[in-house]
């Protein structure tokens, strides 16, 4: 009988020898995507633009030698722009804020290494999906707000220090004071980014849209004499890149509140978003390899430590580049390494060309990235899961926009807990799984009592992961008062994976529950007798 799974590619040197051609091609195509995005993310984060490329280089050339998720691409991410920019501002702004934030990143990386050693990688399951998606949607809206004046070519002085709500309110002023020669290129770039996916042309699908934007934007900027006629902020400034690559974090703020506030914020967002990406990429992997979250977190911590020491940004397993890596035909982690090699060559040979890139084109790319995080479909998909999920999602967004990211996620979690209590979850089972295990010669049955929700999921996960392989297991929810969406998502994924490995896992007792929506993974509460 043939296996249902493809032969898993070898790792290490054997994988390089066997798959170097496909990984080299994929690495080059990912490089075309990573170069402009890394420049734009760094600039929007308050770092020198080239530090984004340095971060991606470290993610490829250094982190690839650790035991990492095989198809993820490590580098700077749009999801951390908000925290990075706020950290630099809070630590004094300019070079002082940049160097202090480098120290914060190094400190955060130390805790990531400790958490990996303590095997905390699975703690990402604690956070409810709606709150996490709400956090990312809020980050997307903040990115859009910050990049609109850049797209329009406005002088940075007129929007310096404004928060997201103020930025949205000031859009009419940004339009009134726009430099339309600059904005023209930005608007054309936006049209390409939003319009290209609608075209069914195979050749265009092989070239990353950001690279098509640059192929058009750079000649336009040259032909319109940007360097001679437009303000200095209109073009990317790399400067003396290699002179800036040195040990430079400033730990003088280590005894201040803002320092530790941003250590916690970086640690939370960086680790959570990266681990969620690893989980998503494992699902997309055609070979269905399962990554070790703790090993990946360890590699991430090492990469962040080096990046922070050298003045780079925080890095994560980035979802857009990682999914593109799979689509481009990557087989092993060497594609991530090759993407780092091409970035290194770019910084050795292409700096004069990079400095011809108009910042308005980078702003268009970031607005598109922000839109993907906060697209209307995110609101609609959340609503389909349940009205209570939409309430959690919107609460997280609003509190994040008006306050900050940590408070936003905390507010989302609080609203979720209140919904659980309202829907009948016993207080004593919110954070502790209440269950009994019944074993016979042929079957293991887990009877779940109380509630099965995001906040006690880790306890149940520990039980399930210690089950012997290839046995018959029944998880009985017939007496469970409440099963939430996060738990439903987890248990169905576990059922699929366990059965694929040759076991027989069945979910029982769900017919005794009332669904809060028509979605197959909606929250369920026990029907009254």
C-alpha positions as semicolon CSV with decimal commas, in nm:
position;residue;x (nm);y (nm);z (nm)
1;X;0,000;0,000;0,000
2;X;0,143;0,340;-0,101
3;X;0,179;0,616;0,155
4;X;-0,062;0,905;0,127
5;X;0,224;1,148;0,190
6;X;0,500;1,263;-0,040
7;X;0,857;1,170;0,045
8;X;0,983;1,432;0,290
9;X;1,288;1,622;0,157
10;X;1,615;1,566;0,337
11;X;1,747;1,845;0,558
12;X;2,097;1,984;0,607
13;X;2,369;1,929;0,346
14;X;2,175;1,638;0,194
15;X;1,880;1,871;0,133
16;X;2,110;2,134;-0,019
17;X;2,264;1,877;-0,254
18;X;1,928;1,736;-0,362
19;X;1,718;2,053;-0,392
20;X;1,960;2,342;-0,448
21;X;1,812;2,434;-0,787
22;X;1,451;2,471;-0,668
23;X;1,560;2,643;-0,345
24;X;1,792;2,881;-0,534
25;X;1,512;2,987;-0,771
26;X;1,264;3,030;-0,486
27;X;1,523;3,219;-0,279
28;X;1,582;3,460;-0,568
29;X;1,211;3,525;-0,620
30;X;1,158;3,577;-0,246
31;X;1,454;3,820;-0,252
32;X;1,271;4,026;-0,516
33;X;0,977;4,047;-0,276
34;X;1,183;4,096;0,041
35;X;1,412;4,379;-0,077
36;X;1,150;4,653;-0,125
37;X;0,936;4,536;0,168
38;X;1,235;4,530;0,405
39;X;1,330;4,885;0,303
40;X;0,973;5,009;0,348
41;X;0,915;4,835;0,682
42;X;1,238;4,973;0,826
43;X;1,161;5,327;0,714
44;X;0,806;5,311;0,851
45;X;0,943;5,171;1,179
46;X;1,175;5,469;1,228
47;X;1,493;5,275;1,147
48;X;1,733;5,361;0,864
49;X;1,586;5,191;0,555
50;X;1,886;4,965;0,495
51;X;1,855;4,817;0,845
52;X;1,548;4,632;0,719
53;X;1,766;4,462;0,459
54;X;2,026;4,383;0,726
55;X;1,753;4,218;0,937
56;X;1,639;4,004;0,643
57;X;2,002;3,913;0,566
58;X;2,049;3,789;0,924
59;X;1,719;3,601;0,899
60;X;1,850;3,420;0,591
61;X;2,226;3,384;0,637
62;X;2,237;3,325;1,013
63;X;1,902;3,187;1,133
64;X;1,890;2,922;0,857
65;X;2,164;2,727;1,037
66;X;1,937;2,666;1,336
67;X;1,664;2,403;1,353
68;X;1,385;2,614;1,204
69;X;1,053;2,559;1,033
70;X;1,176;2,447;0,688
71;X;0,977;2,678;0,459
72;X;0,945;2,997;0,664
73;X;1,127;3,315;0,563
74;X;1,270;3,516;0,852
75;X;1,283;3,894;0,833
76;X;1,121;4,224;0,934
77;X;0,741;4,232;0,930
78;X;0,472;4,495;0,885
79;X;0,301;4,369;1,201
80;X;0,584;4,512;1,414
81;X;0,597;4,858;1,255
82;X;0,367;5,008;1,518
83;X;0,564;4,878;1,816
84;X;0,902;4,965;1,661
85;X;0,805;5,323;1,575
86;X;0,649;5,378;1,919
87;X;0,958;5,236;2,091
88;X;1,196;5,468;1,905
89;X;0,976;5,769;1,987
90;X;0,943;5,670;2,355
91;X;1,320;5,622;2,391
92;X;1,406;5,970;2,265
93;X;1,362;5,953;1,888
94;X;1,626;5,973;1,615
95;X;1,953;5,785;1,653
96;X;1,916;5,780;2,032
97;X;1,578;5,606;2,009
98;X;1,710;5,370;1,741
99;X;2,007;5,256;1,951
100;X;1,793;5,223;2,265
101;X;1,541;5,014;2,072
102;X;1,830;4,793;1,960
103;X;1,899;4,723;2,328
104;X;1,529;4,650;2,384
105;X;1,536;4,399;2,095
106;X;1,844;4,227;2,242
107;X;1,671;4,202;2,582
108;X;1,356;4,067;2,419
109;X;1,567;3,809;2,234
110;X;1,717;3,690;2,564
111;X;1,367;3,618;2,696
112;X;1,277;3,438;2,373
113;X;1,574;3,207;2,425
114;X;1,469;3,147;2,787
115;X;1,109;3,079;2,681
116;X;1,230;2,834;2,415
117;X;1,442;2,655;2,677
118;X;1,137;2,638;2,906
119;X;0,934;2,504;2,610
120;X;0,682;2,789;2,611
121;X;0,635;2,770;2,233
122;X;0,288;2,617;2,266
123;X;0,164;2,913;2,475
124;X;0,057;3,085;2,152
125;X;-0,254;2,864;2,175
126;X;-0,368;3,056;2,484
127;X;-0,464;3,368;2,288
128;X;-0,812;3,360;2,130
129;X;-0,822;3,379;1,750
130;X;-1,054;3,680;1,737
131;X;-0,830;3,887;1,966
132;X;-0,517;3,795;1,766
133;X;-0,685;3,875;1,433
134;X;-0,819;4,198;1,585
135;X;-0,467;4,292;1,692
136;X;-0,334;4,231;1,339
137;X;-0,624;4,423;1,182
138;X;-0,554;4,718;1,413
139;X;-0,186;4,706;1,313
140;X;-0,296;4,707;0,948
141;X;-0,510;5,018;1,002
142;X;-0,224;5,194;1,183
143;X;0,013;5,113;0,895
144;X;-0,236;5,257;0,645
145;X;-0,282;5,571;0,855
146;X;0,093;5,629;0,881
147;X;0,166;5,566;0,513
148;X;-0,106;5,780;0,350
149;X;0,090;6,108;0,393
150;X;0,408;5,933;0,271
151;X;0,221;5,811;-0,038
152;X;0,101;6,167;-0,105
153;X;0,451;6,311;-0,069
154;X;0,367;6,528;0,233
155;X;0,644;6,687;0,436
156;X;0,708;6,457;0,739
157;X;0,702;6,763;0,968
158;X;0,325;6,811;0,926
159;X;0,236;6,466;1,065
160;X;0,524;6,398;1,303
161;X;0,405;6,256;1,637
162;X;0,042;6,203;1,532
163;X;-0,142;5,891;1,646
164;X;-0,356;5,675;1,414
165;X;-0,686;5,850;1,491
166;X;-0,529;6,194;1,430
167;X;-0,373;6,068;1,106
168;X;-0,708;5,946;0,974
169;X;-0,873;6,274;1,075
170;X;-0,601;6,470;0,891
171;X;-0,640;6,291;0,556
172;X;-0,815;6,597;0,398
173;X;-0,517;6,814;0,500
174;X;-0,271;6,557;0,362
175;X;-0,455;6,562;0,029
176;X;-0,458;6,942;0,024
177;X;-0,082;6,965;0,090
178;X;0,017;6,670;-0,131
179;X;0,310;6,685;-0,374
180;X;0,125;6,546;-0,673
181;X;0,435;6,457;-0,876
182;X;0,530;6,223;-0,591
183;X;0,173;6,107;-0,527
184;X;0,131;6,015;-0,895
185;X;0,391;5,737;-0,864
186;X;0,239;5,621;-0,535
187;X;-0,112;5,601;-0,680
188;X;0,013;5,412;-0,988
189;X;0,192;5,172;-0,750
190;X;-0,129;5,115;-0,553
191;X;-0,321;5,041;-0,873
192;X;-0,060;4,779;-0,969
193;X;-0,062;4,614;-0,626
194;X;-0,441;4,593;-0,602
195;X;-0,503;4,526;-0,971
196;X;-0,236;4,267;-1,051
197;X;-0,398;3,980;-0,853
198;X;-0,713;4,029;-1,063
199;X;-0,527;3,961;-1,389
200;X;-0,512;3,596;-1,492
201;X;-0,171;3,614;-1,660
202;X;0,065;3,332;-1,557
203;X;0,382;3,523;-1,649
204;X;0,292;3,815;-1,420
205;X;0,214;3,576;-1,133
206;X;0,575;3,457;-1,139
207;X;0,712;3,805;-1,065
208;X;0,636;3,951;-0,719
209;X;0,409;4,256;-0,747
210;X;0,643;4,480;-0,540
211;X;0,919;4,418;-0,793
212;X;0,687;4,517;-1,080
213;X;0,615;4,837;-0,886
214;X;0,988;4,911;-0,862
215;X;1,046;4,832;-1,230
216;X;0,795;5,107;-1,309
217;X;0,851;5,349;-1,018
218;X;1,230;5,387;-1,043
219;X;1,238;5,491;-1,413
220;X;0,944;5,726;-1,351
221;X;1,127;5,893;-1,061
222;X;1,442;5,926;-1,274
223;X;1,253;6,068;-1,574
224;X;1,074;6,317;-1,346
225;X;1,413;6,426;-1,198
226;X;1,315;6,350;-0,838
227;X;1,671;6,387;-0,712
228;X;1,700;6,738;-0,853
229;X;1,345;6,874;-0,813
230;X;1,176;6,696;-0,520
231;X;1,249;6,716;-0,144
232;X;1,515;6,486;0,000
233;X;1,256;6,273;0,178
234;X;1,109;6,162;-0,156
235;X;1,380;5,898;-0,222
236;X;1,524;5,610;-0,018
237;X;1,844;5,702;0,163
238;X;2,078;5,411;0,239
239;X;2,384;5,618;0,329
240;X;2,700;5,445;0,453
241;X;2,536;5,108;0,512
242;X;2,848;4,907;0,592
243;X;2,976;5,177;0,829
244;X;2,650;5,146;1,024
245;X;2,679;4,768;1,066
246;X;2,844;4,759;1,408
247;X;2,769;4,688;1,773
248;X;2,553;4,981;1,879
249;X;2,270;4,908;2,128
250;X;2,231;5,160;2,411
251;X;2,131;4,996;2,741
252;X;2,126;5,320;2,941
253;X;1,744;5,314;2,963
254;X;1,726;4,966;3,113
255;X;1,598;5,095;3,449
256;X;1,312;5,297;3,298
257;X;0,946;5,199;3,256
258;X;0,930;5,260;2,875
259;X;1,226;5,024;2,823
260;X;1,049;4,729;2,986
261;X;0,711;4,822;2,842
262;X;0,851;4,778;2,492
263;X;1,047;4,465;2,585
264;X;0,711;4,311;2,680
265;X;0,533;4,444;2,370
266;X;0,805;4,320;2,135
267;X;0,819;3,985;2,313
268;X;0,444;3,939;2,291
269;X;0,384;4,049;1,930
270;X;0,709;3,913;1,787
271;X;0,679;3,567;1,941
272;X;0,304;3,529;1,891
273;X;0,294;3,644;1,528
274;X;0,597;3,431;1,440
275;X;0,458;3,115;1,603
276;X;0,121;3,166;1,434
277;X;0,301;3,200;1,100
278;X;0,493;2,876;1,162
279;X;0,162;2,702;1,233
280;X;0,005;2,846;0,915
281;X;0,306;2,754;0,698
282;X;0,306;2,397;0,832
283;X;-0,052;2,369;0,707
284;X;0,056;2,496;0,362
285;X;0,365;2,272;0,342
286;X;0,299;2,015;0,064
287;X;0,504;1,761;0,264
288;X;0,303;1,824;0,586
289;X;0,614;1,858;0,803
290;X;0,547;1,958;1,163
291;X;0,778;2,223;1,305
292;X;0,900;2,229;1,663
293;X;0,773;2,563;1,798
294;X;1,038;2,576;2,068
295;X;1,325;2,515;1,826
296;X;1,188;2,785;1,596
297;X;1,152;3,026;1,890
298;X;1,513;2,954;1,987
299;X;1,632;3,035;1,634
300;X;1,419;3,349;1,633
301;X;1,573;3,461;1,963
302;X;1,925;3,411;1,828
303;X;1,842;3,605;1,512
304;X;1,681;3,889;1,705
305;X;1,981;3,912;1,939
306;X;2,223;3,953;1,648
307;X;1,991;4,192;1,464
308;X;1,946;4,412;1,773
309;X;2,321;4,416;1,839
310;X;2,394;4,537;1,484
311;X;2,116;4,797;1,470
312;X;1,857;4,589;1,287
313;X;1,484;4,546;1,340
314;X;1,306;4,263;1,521
315;X;1,246;3,968;1,288
316;X;0,976;3,705;1,270
317;X;0,871;3,417;1,048
318;X;0,697;3,641;0,795
319;X;0,374;3,504;0,648
320;X;0,364;3,677;0,305
321;X;0,721;3,585;0,212
322;X;0,683;3,235;0,360
323;X;0,367;3,155;0,164
324;X;0,532;3,297;-0,151
325;X;0,832;3,073;-0,081
326;X;0,604;2,768;-0,091
327;X;0,432;2,888;-0,409
328;X;0,771;2,943;-0,575
329;X;0,857;2,574;-0,521
330;X;1,092;2,578;-0,221
331;X;1,176;2,240;-0,069
332;X;1,401;2,310;0,231
333;X;1,523;2,589;0,458
334;X;1,804;2,659;0,209
335;X;1,562;2,882;0,015
336;X;1,566;3,116;0,318
337;X;1,947;3,104;0,314
338;X;1,963;3,185;-0,059
339;X;1,726;3,480;-0,016
340;X;1,977;3,612;0,240
341;X;2,265;3,562;-0,005
342;X;2,089;3,768;-0,274
343;X;2,014;4,045;-0,021
344;X;2,384;4,052;0,073
345;X;2,481;4,083;-0,294
346;X;2,229;4,366;-0,334
347;X;2,389;4,563;-0,050
348;X;2,734;4,502;-0,197
349;X;2,650;4,594;-0,556
350;X;2,317;4,778;-0,581
351;X;2,309;5,062;-0,324
352;X;2,317;5,340;-0,591
353;X;2,018;5,175;-0,762
354;X;1,832;5,126;-0,432
355;X;1,868;5,500;-0,360
356;X;1,666;5,571;-0,677
357;X;1,355;5,409;-0,523
358;X;1,083;5,667;-0,442
359;X;0,948;5,637;-0,088
360;X;0,595;5,679;-0,219
361;X;0,628;5,339;-0,392
362;X;0,735;5,178;-0,063
363;X;0,439;5,348;0,107
364;X;0,207;5,192;-0,152
365;X;0,348;4,847;-0,071
366;X;0,293;4,903;0,301
367;X;-0,061;5,033;0,250
368;X;-0,132;4,714;0,055
369;X;0,024;4,506;0,335
370;X;-0,189;4,695;0,589
371;X;-0,500;4,636;0,379
372;X;-0,433;4,262;0,374
373;X;-0,426;4,264;0,755
374;X;-0,745;4,471;0,789
375;X;-0,938;4,378;0,474
376;X;-1,320;4,378;0,488
377;X;-1,313;4,000;0,447
378;X;-1,148;3,975;0,792
379;X;-1,452;4,145;0,946
380;X;-1,694;3,932;0,742
381;X;-1,516;3,603;0,818
382;X;-1,513;3,685;1,189
383;X;-1,884;3,771;1,181
384;X;-1,958;3,436;1,013
385;X;-1,797;3,252;1,305
386;X;-2,026;3,434;1,548
387;X;-2,148;3,776;1,655
388;X;-1,960;3,744;1,982
389;X;-1,638;3,685;1,785
390;X;-1,697;4,007;1,592
391;X;-1,748;4,194;1,920
392;X;-1,413;4,063;2,050
393;X;-1,246;4,146;1,717
394;X;-1,377;4,506;1,708
395;X;-1,306;4,566;2,079
396;X;-0,943;4,465;2,023
397;X;-0,915;4,697;1,721
398;X;-1,069;5,001;1,892
399;X;-0,871;4,975;2,216
400;X;-0,550;4,924;2,016
401;X;-0,619;5,231;1,802
402;X;-0,709;5,455;2,096
403;X;-0,461;5,316;2,352
404;X;-0,197;5,058;2,260
405;X;-0,153;4,703;2,142
406;X;-0,116;4,526;2,477
407;X;-0,427;4,692;2,617
408;X;-0,612;4,604;2,296
409;X;-0,537;4,233;2,324
410;X;-0,611;4,238;2,699
411;X;-0,949;4,402;2,628
412;X;-1,028;4,138;2,365
413;X;-0,944;3,857;2,608
414;X;-1,155;4,018;2,882
415;X;-1,457;4,050;2,651
416;X;-1,416;3,686;2,549
417;X;-1,412;3,572;2,913
418;X;-1,725;3,778;2,986
419;X;-1,902;3,615;2,691
420;X;-1,801;3,272;2,821
421;X;-1,942;3,344;3,166
422;X;-2,263;3,479;3,011
423;X;-2,297;3,163;2,800
424;X;-2,270;2,934;3,101
425;X;-1,902;2,848;3,139
426;X;-1,837;2,751;3,504
427;X;-1,588;2,987;3,668
428;X;-1,381;2,699;3,808
429;X;-1,315;2,557;3,459
430;X;-1,214;2,877;3,279
431;X;-0,842;2,827;3,338
432;X;-0,827;2,459;3,431
433;X;-0,952;2,164;3,231
434;X;-1,194;1,938;3,419
435;X;-1,201;1,592;3,266
436;X;-1,183;1,220;3,336
437;X;-1,012;0,947;3,134
438;X;-1,168;0,604;3,085
439;X;-0,956;0,327;2,934
440;X;-1,050;-0,013;2,798
441;X;-0,843;-0,265;2,604
442;X;-0,937;-0,102;2,273
443;X;-1,039;0,257;2,346
444;X;-0,939;0,564;2,545
445;X;-1,229;0,800;2,620
446;X;-1,173;1,153;2,752
447;X;-1,489;1,292;2,917
448;X;-1,477;1,673;2,918
449;X;-1,674;1,854;3,189
450;X;-1,716;2,223;3,268
451;X;-1,591;2,417;2,966
452;X;-1,345;2,368;2,681
453;X;-1,222;2,717;2,594
454;X;-0,910;2,907;2,488
455;X;-0,801;2,976;2,846
456;X;-0,783;2,607;2,948
457;X;-0,679;2,472;2,607
458;X;-0,313;2,427;2,705
459;X;-0,409;2,173;2,972
460;X;-0,610;1,966;2,725
461;X;-0,337;1,998;2,463
462;X;-0,085;1,849;2,706
463;X;-0,314;1,548;2,763
464;X;-0,375;1,493;2,391
465;X;-0,010;1,524;2,290
466;X;0,079;1,246;2,536
467;X;-0,167;1,001;2,380
468;X;-0,005;0,691;2,228
469;X;0,002;0,686;1,849
470;X;-0,235;0,474;1,637
471;X;-0,496;0,407;1,905
472;X;-0,872;0,457;1,916
473;X;-0,952;0,774;2,113
474;X;-1,291;0,934;2,179
475;X;-1,323;1,287;2,315
476;X;-1,669;1,314;2,468
477;X;-1,825;1,661;2,502
478;X;-2,175;1,544;2,597
479;X;-2,151;1,709;2,941
480;X;-1,942;2,011;2,844
481;X;-2,124;2,336;2,919
482;X;-1,938;2,548;2,661
483;X;-1,692;2,483;2,375
484;X;-1,550;2,797;2,218
485;X;-1,424;2,867;1,866
486;X;-1,055;2,846;1,959
487;X;-1,106;2,501;2,112
488;X;-1,316;2,383;1,817
489;X;-1,044;2,496;1,577
490;X;-0,776;2,316;1,778
491;X;-0,962;1,989;1,833
492;X;-1,061;1,947;1,467
493;X;-0,703;2,016;1,360
494;X;-0,578;1,761;1,614
495;X;-0,833;1,505;1,489
496;X;-0,709;1,549;1,132
497;X;-0,341;1,518;1,227
498;X;-0,387;1,220;1,464
499;X;-0,589;1,025;1,207
500;X;-0,334;1,103;0,934
501;X;-0,070;0,937;1,152
502;X;-0,272;0,615;1,159
503;X;-0,481;0,668;1,472
504;X;-0,859;0,677;1,513
505;X;-0,969;0,995;1,692
506;X;-1,339;1,075;1,720
507;X;-1,525;1,374;1,862
508;X;-1,851;1,281;2,037
509;X;-2,135;1,465;2,209
510;X;-2,154;1,778;1,991
511;X;-2,516;1,707;1,893
512;X;-2,619;1,798;2,247
513;X;-2,501;2,155;2,192
514;X;-2,652;2,465;2,036
515;X;-2,426;2,650;1,790
516;X;-2,402;3,029;1,819
517;X;-2,376;3,054;1,438
518;X;-2,388;2,835;1,127
519;X;-2,008;2,818;1,104
520;X;-1,875;2,460;1,150
521;X;-1,628;2,582;1,416
522;X;-1,870;2,816;1,596
523;X;-1,890;2,834;1,974
524;X;-2,131;2,574;2,117
525;X;-2,321;2,568;2,445
526;X;-2,500;2,273;2,603
527;X;-2,873;2,260;2,534
528;X;-3,098;2,282;2,835
529;X;-3,251;1,951;2,936
